[in-house]
Amino acid sequence: MSQDLWLQNYDAACRLAQEIAENIHERNRQQRTGGNPAKLNMTLRASLQKLKQNIAQLRETLNQTSAQRRIMQAEANRRQTLVDDLATRETRLNASFKGDLSEAEPSRSSLMTGGSGSGPAGNPWLVNESEETRGLSFGEIKHHQQQIIEAQDAGLDALAAVISRQKQMGQEIGNELEEQNEIIDDLAQLVDKTDSRIKNETHRVKLLDTKSASCELKGIKSIACKW
């Protein structure tokens, strides 16, 4: 299964943000050493604008995908958190580029971790991430996300199989009922025919009894006349 296009674009935006952080660090180094960072400043302005556009595109695509119910709600919420965290990172990078941070010269570790640089370096693009992904690299996070998507796909496949089986059972029950109804109709017709035959036979028996009684009576009269 190929990777989700949205995740690919998200990873590209993360790499761009990392590149911007490294360029800001290099720009600051050149400023300290008396170099000319004009070229880097131009590159940074273009990169920051591109990052802003990429984040806006990620939001728009996510909203469309979520509205069309092409992903589970839990996955949509998780991706929304990723975009929000990336947007926060973009704001900090802009502040670092413009020199608006409280630190006069933010260190490279500070730019990469999103903090003061005193703590250990972690994943700079995920703020308040879950315990499941804490400490994982981007590749490991992507693999984890892929496993979640595959598990969701497997669950949907299993649900579809159950629904298909229930539909098949319903059709079989319907066919069975039709056959039973046909048998009942045949039995009803047979009962009607049998009842009709019984009535006819009963009528014939009564006629025979009547004729027999009449003959016996005539016979008795004939004998009486001879005497």
C-alpha positions in Angstrom: 0.0 0.0 0.0 1.5 3.4 -1.1 1.8 6.1 1.5 -1.0 8.6 1.9 -0.4 11.7 -0.3 -1.3 14.0 2.6 1.3 12.4 4.8 3.9 12.8 2.0 3.1 16.5 1.8 3.2 16.8 5.6 6.7 15.2 5.7 7.9 17.5 2.9 6.6 20.5 5.0 8.5 19.2 8.1 11.7 18.8 6.1 11.3 22.4 4.8 10.8 23.6 8.4 14.0 21.8 9.4 15.9 23.3 6.5 14.6 26.8 7.5 15.8 26.2 11.1 19.2 25.2 9.9 19.4 28.3 7.6 18.4 30.6 10.4 21.2 29.1 12.5 23.7 29.6 9.7 22.4 33.2 9.1 23.0 34.0 12.7 26.5 32.5 12.6 27.4 34.7 9.6 26.1 37.7 11.4 28.3 36.9 14.4 31.4 36.4 12.2 30.9 39.5 10.1 29.7 37.7 7.0 27.1 38.8 4.5 23.8 36.9 5.2 21.8 38.8 2.5 21.5 35.7 0.2 20.4 33.5 3.1 17.8 36.1 4.2 16.3 36.1 0.7 16.2 32.3 0.8 14.7 32.3 4.2 11.9 34.7 3.2 11.0 32.6 0.2 11.1 29.4 2.3 9.0 30.8 5.1 6.4 31.9 2.6 6.4 28.5 1.0 6.0 26.8 4.4 3.1 29.0 5.2 1.4 28.0 1.9 2.1 24.3 2.4 0.5 24.5 5.9 -2.6 26.2 4.4 -2.8 23.5 1.7 -2.5 20.8 4.3 -5.4 22.3 6.2 -7.5 22.6 3.1 -6.9 19.1 2.0 -7.5 17.7 5.5 -10.8 19.5 5.7 -11.9 18.2 2.3 -10.8 14.6 3.2 -12.5 14.8 6.6 -15.8 16.2 5.1 -15.9 13.4 2.5 -15.3 10.8 5.3 -12.3 9.3 3.5 -10.5 8.8 6.8 -11.6 7.9 10.3 -12.5 10.7 12.6 -9.7 9.8 15.0 -7.2 9.9 12.2 -8.6 13.3 11.1 -8.2 14.7 14.7 -4.6 13.4 14.8 -3.7 15.0 11.6 -5.3 18.2 12.7 -3.0 18.2 15.7 0.0 17.6 13.4 -0.9 20.6 11.3 -1.5 22.9 14.4 1.8 21.9 15.8 3.5 22.6 12.5 1.8 26.0 12.3 3.1 26.8 15.8 6.6 25.8 14.6 6.2 28.1 11.6 5.3 31.0 13.9 8.4 30.4 16.0 10.6 30.2 12.9 9.2 33.5 11.7 9.9 35.0 15.1 13.5 33.6 15.0 14.1 35.0 11.5 12.9 38.4 12.5 14.8 38.4 15.8 11.6 38.6 17.9 12.5 35.8 20.3 13.6 36.7 23.9 17.0 35.1 23.2 19.2 37.5 21.3 20.9 34.6 19.4 18.9 31.4 19.6 21.1 28.4 19.4 20.7 25.7 16.7 19.4 23.2 19.4 16.8 25.8 20.4 15.6 26.1 16.9 15.5 22.4 16.3 13.7 21.6 19.6 11.4 24.6 19.9 12.6 25.3 23.4 15.5 26.9 25.2 18.0 24.2 24.3 18.5 23.1 27.9 16.6 19.9 27.4 17.4 16.9 25.3 16.6 17.2 21.6 13.4 15.5 20.6 11.0 15.6 17.7 10.7 19.4 16.9 7.5 19.0 14.8 5.3 17.3 17.4 4.3 19.2 20.5 2.5 17.3 23.3 2.6 14.1 21.2 1.2 10.9 22.5 3.2 8.3 24.4 2.9 5.9 21.4 5.1 8.2 19.2 7.2 10.0 21.8 10.8 9.6 21.0 10.2 8.1 17.5 12.0 9.3 14.4 10.0 10.6 11.4 10.4 7.3 9.6 9.2 5.4 12.6 6.2 7.7 13.0 5.3 7.2 9.4 5.6 3.5 9.8 3.4 3.7 12.9 0.8 5.8 11.0 0.9 3.3 8.2 0.2 0.4 10.6 -2.8 2.3 12.0 -4.2 2.9 8.5 -3.6 -0.8 7.6 -5.3 -1.9 10.8 -8.3 0.4 9.9 -8.4 -1.0 6.4 -8.3 -4.6 7.8 -11.2 -3.7 10.2 -13.2 -2.3 7.4 -12.6 -5.4 5.2 -13.7 -7.6 8.1 -16.8 -5.5 8.6 -17.6 -5.6 4.9 -17.2 -9.4 4.9 -19.6 -9.7 7.9 -22.1 -7.5 6.1 -21.8 -9.5 2.9 -22.3 -12.7 4.8 -25.4 -11.4 6.6 -26.8 -10.3 3.2 -26.1 -13.7 1.8 -27.8 -15.4 4.8 -30.8 -13.0 4.4 -31.1 -14.0 0.7 -30.9 -17.7 1.6 -33.6 -17.3 4.3 -35.8 -15.4 1.8 -35.3 -18.2 -0.8 -36.1 -20.8 1.9 -39.3 -19.0 2.9 -40.4 -18.8 -0.8 -39.9 -22.6 -1.1 -41.8 -23.2 2.1 -44.6 -21.0 0.9 -44.8 -22.9 -2.3 -45.0 -26.2 -0.4 -47.7 -24.8 1.8 -49.7 -23.7 -1.3 -49.3 -27.2 -2.8 -50.5 -28.8 0.5 -53.5 -26.5 0.6 -54.4 -27.4 -2.9 -54.0 -31.1 -2.1 -56.2 -30.7 1.1 -58.9 -29.0 -1.0 -58.9 -31.8 -3.6 -58.9 -34.5 -0.9 -61.8 -32.7 1.0 -63.7 -32.5 -2.3 -63.2 -36.2 -3.0 -64.3 -37.1 0.6 -67.5 -35.1 0.1 -68.2 -36.8 -3.2 -67.5 -40.2 -1.7 -69.7 -39.5 1.3 -72.5 -38.4 -1.0 -72.2 -41.6 -3.1 -72.3 -43.7 0.1 -75.5 -42.0 1.2 -77.1 -42.6 -2.2 -76.1 -46.3 -2.0 -77.5 -46.6 1.5 -80.8 -45.0 0.4 -81.1 -47.3 -2.6 -80.2 -50.3 -0.5 -82.9 -49.5 2.1 -85.5 -49.0 -0.7 -84.7 -52.3 -2.2 -84.9 -54.1 1.1 -88.3 -52.5 1.8 -89.6 -53.6 -1.6 -88.4 -57.1 -1.0 -90.3 -57.3 2.3 -93.5 -56.1 0.7 -93.2 -58.7 -2.1 -92.8 -61.5 0.4 -95.8 -60.3 2.4 -98.0 -60.4 -0.7 -97.1 -64.1 -1.4 -98.3 -65.0 2.0 
